[in-house]
Amino acid sequence: MLLIACPRCGEEDRIAGTPDEAGVIRMSCEACGAAWERDVRLRCRLCGSENLLYTPRPLWEKGRGDQHTPAGRFDAYACGDCGGRDVTSGRPLPG
């Protein structure tokens, strides 16, 4: 699974990164010398706000008949500005 590649040459293996205190990783490619920043701070995918509220969601496993058993949880975030739900996923839900 490809996690990150150089935007200039497409190199996947010779990538280096250094994090800073602001939540930005300064990336560089050892193959072609390209440098870029990767912002890893969580933001709402609907409005771009950083005002996110942690709202974990349960994962349910179907048992016998109508019974469901808790099987874990996944991290979800709601936006405090636009009211969107699960706003850090690939398909955020409007409020």
N, CA, C and O atoms as a GROMACS GRO file, in nm:
protein
  380
    1MET      N    1   0.084  -0.117   0.000
    1MET     CA    2   0.000   0.000   0.000
    1MET      C    3   0.089   0.124   0.000
    1MET      O    4   0.177   0.138   0.085
    2LEU      N    5   0.067   0.212  -0.093
    2LEU     CA    6   0.144   0.334  -0.105
    2LEU      C    7   0.098   0.435   0.000
    2LEU      O    8  -0.020   0.472   0.004
    3LEU      N    9   0.191   0.479   0.085
    3LEU     CA   10   0.157   0.579   0.184
    3LEU      C   11   0.190   0.719   0.136
    3LEU      O   12   0.108   0.810   0.148
    4ILE      N   13   0.309   0.736   0.080
    4ILE     CA   14   0.349   0.868   0.031
    4ILE      C   15   0.452   0.849  -0.079
    4ILE      O   16   0.532   0.756  -0.076
    5ALA      N   17   0.450   0.939  -0.176
    5ALA     CA   18   0.545   0.936  -0.286
    5ALA      C   19   0.586   1.079  -0.318
    5ALA      O   20   0.514   1.174  -0.287
    6CYS      N   21   0.700   1.094  -0.378
    6CYS     CA   22   0.750   1.225  -0.417
    6CYS      C   23   0.659   1.283  -0.525
    6CYS      O   24   0.631   1.215  -0.624
    7PRO      N   25   0.613   1.408  -0.509
    7PRO     CA   26   0.526   1.466  -0.611
    7PRO      C   27   0.600   1.497  -0.742
    7PRO      O   28   0.536   1.514  -0.846
    8ARG      N   29   0.734   1.506  -0.737
    8ARG     CA   30   0.810   1.537  -0.857
    8ARG      C   31   0.848   1.413  -0.936
    8ARG      O   32   0.823   1.406  -1.056
    9CYS      N   33   0.909   1.313  -0.869
    9CYS     CA   34   0.961   1.198  -0.944
    9CYS      C   35   0.886   1.068  -0.917
    9CYS      O   36   0.908   0.969  -0.987
   10GLY      N   37   0.798   1.065  -0.815
   10GLY     CA   38   0.722   0.944  -0.786
   10GLY      C   39   0.794   0.843  -0.700
   10GLY      O   40   0.741   0.735  -0.676
   11GLU      N   41   0.913   0.875  -0.651
   11GLU     CA   42   0.989   0.785  -0.564
   11GLU      C   43   0.909   0.753  -0.438
   11GLU      O   44   0.847   0.842  -0.380
   12GLU      N   45   0.910   0.626  -0.397
   12GLU     CA   46   0.834   0.585  -0.279
   12GLU      C   47   0.922   0.544  -0.163
   12GLU      O   48   0.879   0.553  -0.048
   13ASP      N   49   1.046   0.500  -0.190
   13ASP     CA   50   1.130   0.444  -0.085
   13ASP      C   51   1.227   0.544  -0.022
   13ASP      O   52   1.253   0.536   0.098
   14ARG      N   53   1.280   0.635  -0.098
   14ARG     CA   54   1.384   0.725  -0.047
   14ARG      C   55   1.324   0.860  -0.008
   14ARG      O   56   1.364   0.965  -0.060
   15ILE      N   57   1.227   0.856   0.085
   15ILE     CA   58   1.159   0.975   0.134
   15ILE      C   59   1.195   0.993   0.280
   15ILE      O   60   1.193   0.897   0.357
   16ALA      N   61   1.227   1.116   0.320
   16ALA     CA   62   1.259   1.147   0.460
   16ALA      C   63   1.167   1.258   0.507
   16ALA      O   64   1.123   1.342   0.428
   17GLY      N   65   1.137   1.258   0.638
   17GLY     CA   66   1.050   1.361   0.693
   17GLY      C   67   1.091   1.398   0.834
   17GLY      O   68   1.135   1.312   0.911
   18THR      N   69   1.076   1.526   0.867
   18THR     CA   70   1.105   1.575   1.000
   18THR      C   71   0.985   1.654   1.051
   18THR      O   72   0.948   1.754   0.991
   19PRO      N   73   0.924   1.610   1.163
   19PRO     CA   74   0.807   1.683   1.215
   19PRO      C   75   0.849   1.808   1.292
   19PRO      O   76   0.960   1.815   1.346
   20ASP      N   77   0.760   1.906   1.297
   20ASP     CA   78   0.783   2.023   1.381
   20ASP      C   79   0.669   2.035   1.483
   20ASP      O   80   0.576   1.954   1.482
   21GLU      N   81   0.675   2.135   1.568
   21GLU     CA   82   0.577   2.150   1.676
   21GLU      C   83   0.439   2.190   1.626
   21GLU      O   84   0.340   2.168   1.696
   22ALA      N   85   0.429   2.248   1.508
   22ALA     CA   86   0.301   2.298   1.457
   22ALA      C   87   0.217   2.192   1.387
   22ALA      O   88   0.109   2.224   1.336
   23GLY      N   89   0.263   2.067   1.383
   23GLY     CA   90   0.187   1.962   1.316
   23GLY      C   91   0.216   1.950   1.169
   23GLY      O   92   0.136   1.894   1.094
   24VAL      N   93   0.330   2.002   1.125
   24VAL     CA   94   0.369   1.996   0.984
   24VAL      C   95   0.493   1.908   0.975
   24VAL      O   96   0.584   1.919   1.057
   25ILE      N   97   0.498   1.821   0.875
   25ILE     CA   98   0.615   1.738   0.851
   25ILE      C   99   0.686   1.792   0.728
   25ILE      O  100   0.625   1.804   0.621
   26ARG      N  101   0.812   1.824   0.739
   26ARG     CA  102   0.892   1.873   0.627
   26ARG      C  103   0.951   1.751   0.557
   26ARG      O  104   1.038   1.682   0.611
   27MET      N  105   0.904   1.726   0.435
   27MET     CA  106   0.941   1.608   0.359
   27MET      C  107   1.049   1.642   0.257
   27MET      O  108   1.058   1.755   0.210
   28SER      N  109   1.130   1.542   0.224
   28SER     CA  110   1.230   1.559   0.118
   28SER      C  111   1.253   1.425   0.049
   28SER      O  112   1.243   1.319   0.110
   29CYS      N  113   1.283   1.434  -0.079
   29CYS     CA  114   1.311   1.315  -0.160
   29CYS      C  115   1.461   1.306  -0.180
   29CYS      O  116   1.522   1.400  -0.232
   30GLU      N  117   1.520   1.195  -0.140
   30GLU     CA  118   1.664   1.176  -0.157
   30GLU      C  119   1.700   1.147  -0.302
   30GLU      O  120   1.816   1.163  -0.340
   31ALA      N  121   1.605   1.106  -0.383
   31ALA     CA  122   1.633   1.072  -0.522
   31ALA      C  123   1.647   1.196  -0.610
   31ALA      O  124   1.741   1.206  -0.689
   32CYS      N  125   1.554   1.293  -0.597
   32CYS     CA  126   1.557   1.409  -0.686
   32CYS      C  127   1.579   1.541  -0.613
   32CYS      O  128   1.598   1.644  -0.677
   33GLY      N  129   1.577   1.539  -0.479
   33GLY     CA  130   1.601   1.661  -0.403
   33GLY      C  131   1.479   1.748  -0.380
   33GLY      O  132   1.492   1.858  -0.326
   34ALA      N  133   1.362   1.703  -0.419
   34ALA     CA  134   1.240   1.783  -0.398
   34ALA      C  135   1.211   1.795  -0.250
   34ALA      O  136   1.239   1.704  -0.172
   35ALA      N  137   1.153   1.908  -0.210
   35ALA     CA  138   1.114   1.931  -0.071
   35ALA      C  139   0.972   1.986  -0.068
   35ALA      O  140   0.935   2.067  -0.152
   36TRP      N  141   0.894   1.942   0.030
   36TRP     CA  142   0.757   1.990   0.044
   36TRP      C  143   0.714   1.971   0.189
   36TRP      O  144   0.782   1.904   0.267
   37GLU      N  145   0.601   2.031   0.223
   37GLU     CA  146   0.547   2.020   0.358
   37GLU      C  147   0.421   1.934   0.355
   37GLU      O  148   0.342   1.940   0.261
   38ARG      N  149   0.405   1.855   0.459
   38ARG     CA  150   0.286   1.771   0.473
   38ARG      C  151   0.217   1.807   0.604
   38ARG      O  152   0.270   1.780   0.712
   39ASP      N  153   0.101   1.868   0.594
   39ASP     CA  154   0.026   1.911   0.712
   39ASP      C  155  -0.058   1.794   0.760
   39ASP      O  156  -0.143   1.744   0.686
   40VAL      N  157  -0.036   1.749   0.883
   40VAL     CA  158  -0.108   1.633   0.936
   40VAL      C  159  -0.211   1.671   1.042
   40VAL      O  160  -0.266   1.584   1.109
   41ARG      N  161  -0.238   1.800   1.056
   41ARG     CA  162  -0.340   1.843   1.152
   41ARG      C  163  -0.478   1.804   1.098
   41ARG      O  164  -0.504   1.812   0.978
   42LEU      N  165  -0.564   1.762   1.188
   42LEU     CA  166  -0.700   1.724   1.149
   42LEU      C  167  -0.782   1.848   1.115
   42LEU      O  168  -0.779   1.947   1.188
   43ARG      N  169  -0.853   1.841   1.004
   43ARG     CA  170  -0.940   1.949   0.959
   43ARG      C  171  -1.070   1.890   0.907
   43ARG      O  172  -1.074   1.775   0.861
   44CYS      N  173  -1.175   1.970   0.914
   44CYS     CA  174  -1.304   1.929   0.860
   44CYS      C  175  -1.295   1.925   0.707
   44CYS      O  176  -1.248   2.021   0.646
   45ARG      N  177  -1.338   1.816   0.647
   45ARG     CA  178  -1.334   1.806   0.501
   45ARG      C  179  -1.448   1.881   0.434
   45ARG      O  180  -1.451   1.893   0.312
   46LEU      N  181  -1.542   1.933   0.514
   46LEU     CA  182  -1.652   2.010   0.457
   46LEU      C  183  -1.623   2.160   0.456
   46LEU      O  184  -1.646   2.226   0.355
   47CYS      N  185  -1.571   2.213   0.569
   47CYS     CA  186  -1.551   2.358   0.577
   47CYS      C  187  -1.406   2.399   0.605
   47CYS      O  188  -1.375   2.517   0.598
   48GLY      N  189  -1.317   2.303   0.636
   48GLY     CA  190  -1.176   2.334   0.660
   48GLY      C  191  -1.144   2.376   0.802
   48GLY      O  192  -1.029   2.409   0.831
   49SER      N  193  -1.241   2.377   0.891
   49SER     CA  194  -1.221   2.420   1.029
   49SER      C  195  -1.135   2.320   1.106
   49SER      O  196  -1.136   2.200   1.077
   50GLU      N  197  -1.060   2.370   1.206
   50GLU     CA  198  -0.985   2.283   1.296
   50GLU      C  199  -1.059   2.262   1.427
   50GLU      O  200  -1.006   2.198   1.518
   51ASN      N  201  -1.181   2.314   1.439
   51ASN     CA  202  -1.263   2.302   1.558
   51ASN      C  203  -1.338   2.169   1.554
   51ASN      O  204  -1.457   2.166   1.522
   52LEU      N  205  -1.267   2.060   1.586
   52LEU     CA  206  -1.325   1.926   1.577
   52LEU      C  207  -1.350   1.869   1.715
   52LEU      O  208  -1.274   1.893   1.808
   53LEU      N  209  -1.458   1.794   1.727
   53LEU     CA  210  -1.496   1.729   1.851
   53LEU      C  211  -1.483   1.579   1.833
   53LEU      O  212  -1.539   1.522   1.739
   54TYR      N  213  -1.410   1.513   1.924
   54TYR     CA  214  -1.389   1.369   1.917
   54TYR      C  215  -1.518   1.297   1.954
   54TYR      O  216  -1.570   1.316   2.064
   55THR      N  217  -1.570   1.216   1.864
   55THR     CA  218  -1.694   1.142   1.886
   55THR      C  219  -1.675   0.998   1.842
   55THR      O  220  -1.709   0.964   1.729
   56PRO      N  221  -1.619   0.912   1.929
   56PRO     CA  222  -1.596   0.772   1.889
   56PRO      C  223  -1.727   0.702   1.858
   56PRO      O  224  -1.829   0.728   1.921
   57ARG      N  225  -1.723   0.613   1.759
   57ARG     CA  226  -1.841   0.538   1.716
   57ARG      C  227  -1.818   0.389   1.742
   57ARG      O  228  -1.707   0.339   1.723
   58PRO      N  229  -1.922   0.318   1.785
   58PRO     CA  230  -1.907   0.175   1.810
   58PRO      C  231  -1.911   0.094   1.680
   58PRO      O  232  -1.976   0.132   1.583
   59LEU      N  233  -1.841  -0.016   1.681
   59LEU     CA  234  -1.849  -0.115   1.573
   59LEU      C  235  -1.927  -0.234   1.628
   59LEU      O  236  -1.895  -0.284   1.736
   60TRP      N  237  -2.027  -0.278   1.555
   60TRP     CA  238  -2.112  -0.386   1.602
   60TRP      C  239  -2.092  -0.510   1.516
   60TRP      O  240  -2.074  -0.501   1.394
   61GLU      N  241  -2.096  -0.625   1.581
   61GLU     CA  242  -2.085  -0.754   1.513
   61GLU      C  243  -2.220  -0.823   1.526
   61GLU      O  244  -2.277  -0.830   1.634
   62LYS      N  245  -2.271  -0.873   1.414
   62LYS     CA  246  -2.402  -0.938   1.417
   62LYS      C  247  -2.390  -1.075   1.482
   62LYS      O  248  -2.303  -1.155   1.448
   63GLY      N  249  -2.478  -1.098   1.575
   63GLY     CA  250  -2.483  -1.227   1.643
   63GLY      C  251  -2.598  -1.309   1.590
   63GLY      O  252  -2.630  -1.304   1.471
   64ARG      N  253  -2.660  -1.385   1.677
   64ARG     CA  254  -2.775  -1.466   1.639
   64ARG      C  255  -2.901  -1.381   1.634
   64ARG      O  256  -2.923  -1.298   1.722
   65GLY      N  257  -2.981  -1.402   1.534
   65GLY     CA  258  -3.109  -1.332   1.524
   65GLY      C  259  -3.089  -1.181   1.516
   65GLY      O  260  -3.020  -1.130   1.428
   66ASP      N  261  -3.151  -1.112   1.610
   66ASP     CA  262  -3.142  -0.966   1.612
   66ASP      C  263  -3.036  -0.915   1.709
   66ASP      O  264  -3.026  -0.794   1.731
   67GLN      N  265  -2.958  -1.004   1.765
   67GLN     CA  266  -2.858  -0.962   1.863
   67GLN      C  267  -2.734  -0.906   1.795
   67GLN      O  268  -2.691  -0.955   1.691
   68HIS      N  269  -2.677  -0.801   1.856
   68HIS     CA  270  -2.552  -0.744   1.809
   68HIS      C  271  -2.456  -0.734   1.926
   68HIS      O  272  -2.496  -0.704   2.039
   69THR      N  273  -2.331  -0.759   1.900
   69THR     CA  274  -2.228  -0.757   2.003
   69THR      C  275  -2.127  -0.648   1.970
   69THR      O  276  -2.086  -0.635   1.855
   70PRO      N  277  -2.086  -0.569   2.070
   70PRO     CA  278  -1.983  -0.468   2.041
   70PRO      C  279  -1.852  -0.536   2.001
   70PRO      O  280  -1.806  -0.628   2.069
   71ALA      N  281  -1.793  -0.490   1.892
   71ALA     CA  282  -1.670  -0.550   1.842
   71ALA      C  283  -1.553  -0.452   1.844
   71ALA      O  284  -1.442  -0.487   1.804
   72GLY      N  285  -1.576  -0.331   1.891
   72GLY     CA  286  -1.469  -0.231   1.896
   72GLY      C  287  -1.526  -0.093   1.871
   72GLY      O  288  -1.646  -0.069   1.884
   73ARG      N  289  -1.438  -0.002   1.833
   73ARG     CA  290  -1.481   0.134   1.803
   73ARG      C  291  -1.389   0.193   1.698
   73ARG      O  292  -1.278   0.144   1.675
   74PHE      N  293  -1.435   0.300   1.633
   74PHE     CA  294  -1.347   0.373   1.544
   74PHE      C  295  -1.355   0.520   1.579
   74PHE      O  296  -1.458   0.569   1.626
   75ASP      N  297  -1.246   0.590   1.555
   75ASP     CA  298  -1.238   0.732   1.588
   75ASP      C  299  -1.311   0.813   1.484
   75ASP      O  300  -1.286   0.800   1.364
   76ALA      N  301  -1.401   0.897   1.529
   76ALA     CA  302  -1.475   0.986   1.441
   76ALA      C  303  -1.472   1.125   1.502
   76ALA      O  304  -1.455   1.141   1.622
   77TYR      N  305  -1.487   1.225   1.418
   77TYR     CA  306  -1.484   1.364   1.463
   77TYR      C  307  -1.603   1.438   1.404
   77TYR      O  308  -1.638   1.419   1.288
   78ALA      N  309  -1.663   1.524   1.485
   78ALA     CA  310  -1.770   1.613   1.439
   78ALA      C  311  -1.713   1.754   1.435
   78ALA      O  312  -1.625   1.788   1.514
   79CYS      N  313  -1.763   1.836   1.344
   79CYS     CA  314  -1.714   1.972   1.329
   79CYS      C  315  -1.797   2.065   1.418
   79CYS      O  316  -1.920   2.065   1.412
   80GLY      N  317  -1.729   2.143   1.500
   80GLY     CA  318  -1.796   2.238   1.587
   80GLY      C  319  -1.846   2.360   1.513
   80GLY      O  320  -1.930   2.433   1.566
   81ASP      N  321  -1.795   2.387   1.391
   81ASP     CA  322  -1.836   2.505   1.316
   81ASP      C  323  -1.953   2.478   1.221
   81ASP      O  324  -2.053   2.549   1.225
   82CYS      N  325  -1.942   2.375   1.136
   82CYS     CA  326  -2.048   2.350   1.038
   82CYS      C  327  -2.144   2.239   1.082
   82CYS      O  328  -2.247   2.218   1.019
   83GLY      N  329  -2.110   2.167   1.191
   83GLY     CA  330  -2.198   2.063   1.241
   83GLY      C  331  -2.187   1.931   1.167
   83GLY      O  332  -2.267   1.841   1.191
   84GLY      N  333  -2.090   1.918   1.076
   84GLY     CA  334  -2.074   1.794   1.001
   84GLY      C  335  -2.037   1.678   1.091
   84GLY      O  336  -1.976   1.697   1.196
   85ARG      N  337  -2.074   1.556   1.050
   85ARG     CA  338  -2.043   1.435   1.125
   85ARG      C  339  -1.940   1.352   1.050
   85ARG      O  340  -1.942   1.348   0.927
   86ASP      N  341  -1.851   1.288   1.123
   86ASP     CA  342  -1.746   1.203   1.066
   86ASP      C  343  -1.668   1.281   0.959
   86ASP      O  344  -1.648   1.232   0.847
   87VAL      N  345  -1.625   1.402   0.994
   87VAL     CA  346  -1.572   1.496   0.896
   87VAL      C  347  -1.428   1.469   0.851
   87VAL      O  348  -1.382   1.531   0.757
   88THR      N  349  -1.357   1.376   0.917
   88THR     CA  350  -1.221   1.344   0.872
   88THR      C  351  -1.217   1.222   0.783
   88THR      O  352  -1.109   1.183   0.737
   89SER      N  353  -1.332   1.160   0.756
   89SER     CA  354  -1.336   1.044   0.669
   89SER      C  355  -1.337   1.089   0.523
   89SER      O  356  -1.348   1.208   0.494
   90GLY      N  357  -1.325   0.996   0.433
   90GLY     CA  358  -1.328   1.027   0.290
   90GLY      C  359  -1.464   1.073   0.243
   90GLY      O  360  -1.475   1.142   0.141
   91ARG      N  361  -1.569   1.036   0.316
   91ARG     CA  362  -1.707   1.075   0.282
   91ARG      C  363  -1.774   1.137   0.404
   91ARG      O  364  -1.855   1.071   0.469
   92PRO      N  365  -1.742   1.263   0.437
   92PRO     CA  366  -1.803   1.324   0.555
   92PRO      C  367  -1.954   1.344   0.537
   92PRO      O  368  -2.003   1.357   0.426
   93LEU      N  369  -2.024   1.346   0.649
   93LEU     CA  370  -2.168   1.362   0.648
   93LEU      C  371  -2.204   1.503   0.693
   93LEU      O  372  -2.159   1.546   0.799
   94PRO      N  373  -2.282   1.578   0.617
   94PRO     CA  374  -2.322   1.713   0.661
   94PRO      C  375  -2.404   1.707   0.789
   94PRO      O  376  -2.461   1.603   0.823
   95GLY      N  377  -2.411   1.819   0.860
   95GLY     CA  378  -2.483   1.826   0.988
   95GLY      C  379  -2.632   1.822   0.971
   95GLY      O  380  -2.705   1.828   1.070
   0.00000   0.00000   0.00000
